[in-house]
């Protein structure tokens, strides 16, 4: 069976620590401390995500605790000063929340995190109901795949497909996630394609391509 690309659903944490819109400041801080997380989704109803409260949102209260702003700075940081004076999740949260679908690819989730400068994303279904949380560390789980599994995927999904006539002359070795392809193949034009496809296998760290073109069967 051909391996399928990993999705967010494959690596997300299904046990979600969330708070209601009416959750008090101290309750939110306690939840983050207890579960060792840096942000919590805010949910209402049957679990529909309406926002996210992060450490950055909460730290505004400390930042402005004894800092008196001038009029210009107050106008420039209206949102921040409003959060600094708030005590409930519904006023502290960032809304709308940046979310990702469970069927989204891992690169898609990584790009969302990077573009929005967040460390984790609520995973929501079509109805907006939370299904899990995916963090930066979750996205790295694919790099923990055993070398033997990676070698099997590369042989099945790359070597056997790209080089059906000379596959038995191709050696696939994987060490610490680094794939080495060696041996002789019939068509030298296909060598770059094989290297590119091997690099795309989930969990592969790098590819060393030592394939050469030669005759024979």
Residue pairs with C-beta under 8 A, 6 or more apart in sequence:
2 156
2 157
3 153
3 156
3 157
3 201
3 202
5 105
5 106
5 202
6 105
6 106
6 142
6 202
7 102
7 103
7 104
7 105
7 106
8 100
8 101
8 102
8 103
8 104
8 105
8 106
8 108
8 109
8 123
8 132
8 134
9 102
9 103
9 123
9 131
9 132
11 106
11 134
11 138
11 139
11 141
11 142
12 102
12 123
12 131
12 132
12 133
12 134
12 138
13 132
13 133
13 134
13 135
13 138
14 131
14 132
16 41
16 122
16 130
16 132
16 133
17 31
17 32
17 35
17 37
17 40
17 133
18 40
18 41
18 42
18 43
18 47
18 130
19 27
19 28
19 31
19 40
19 41
19 42
19 43
19 53
19 89
20 42
20 43
20 44
20 89
21 42
21 44
21 50
21 51
21 88
21 89
21 90
21 93
22 88
22 89
22 90
23 31
23 42
23 88
23 89
24 87
24 88
25 58
25 61
25 86
25 87
25 88
25 92
28 40
28 53
28 58
28 89
28 92
29 58
31 37
31 40
32 38
32 39
32 40
32 55
32 58
37 120
38 54
38 55
38 119
38 120
39 52
39 53
39 54
39 55
39 118
39 119
39 120
40 52
40 53
41 49
41 51
41 52
41 97
41 122
41 130
41 133
42 49
42 50
42 51
42 52
42 53
42 89
42 90
42 93
42 95
42 97
43 49
43 50
43 130
44 50
46 129
47 129
47 130
48 127
48 128
48 129
48 130
49 97
49 99
49 122
49 124
49 128
49 129
49 130
50 90
50 93
50 95
50 96
50 97
51 89
51 90
51 93
51 94
51 95
51 96
51 97
52 93
52 94
52 95
52 97
52 98
52 118
52 122
53 89
53 92
53 93
53 94
54 94
54 118
57 83
57 92
57 93
57 94
58 92
60 80
60 81
60 83
60 84
61 83
61 84
61 85
63 80
63 84
64 80
64 81
64 84
64 85
69 77
69 81
74 81
82 91
83 91
83 92
86 92
97 122
98 112
98 116
98 118
98 121
99 121
99 122
99 123
99 124
99 128
100 108
100 109
100 112
100 121
100 122
100 123
100 124
100 134
101 123
101 124
101 125
101 126
102 123
102 125
102 131
102 132
106 139
106 142
106 202
109 121
109 134
109 139
110 139
112 118
112 121
113 119
113 120
113 121
113 136
113 139
119 135
119 136
120 133
120 134
120 135
120 136
121 133
121 134
121 135
122 130
122 132
122 133
123 130
123 131
123 132
123 133
123 134
124 130
124 131
125 131
142 202
142 203
143 177
143 203
143 205
144 203
145 177
145 202
145 203
147 174
147 175
147 176
147 177
148 174
149 203
150 174
150 177
150 179
150 201
150 203
150 204
151 172
151 173
151 174
151 179
153 201
153 202
154 172
154 174
154 179
154 181
154 198
154 201
154 204
155 167
155 172
157 197
157 201
158 194
158 197
158 198
158 201
159 167
159 170
159 172
159 181
159 194
160 167
162 190
162 193
162 194
162 197
163 170
163 185
163 186
163 187
163 190
163 194
165 186
165 217
166 183
166 184
166 185
166 186
166 216
166 217
169 183
169 184
169 185
169 216
170 181
170 182
170 183
170 184
170 185
170 211
171 180
171 181
171 182
171 183
172 179
172 180
172 181
173 179
173 180
173 182
174 180
176 205
177 203
177 204
177 205
177 206
178 204
178 205
178 206
178 207
178 208
179 198
179 199
179 201
179 204
179 206
179 207
179 208
180 207
180 208
180 210
181 194
181 195
181 198
181 207
181 208
181 209
181 210
181 211
182 210
182 211
183 211
183 212
184 211
184 212
184 213
184 214
184 216
185 191
185 194
185 211
185 212
185 213
185 214
186 213
186 214
186 215
187 213
188 212
188 213
191 209
191 211
191 213
192 209
194 209
194 211
195 207
195 209
195 211
198 204
198 207
198 209
199 206
199 207
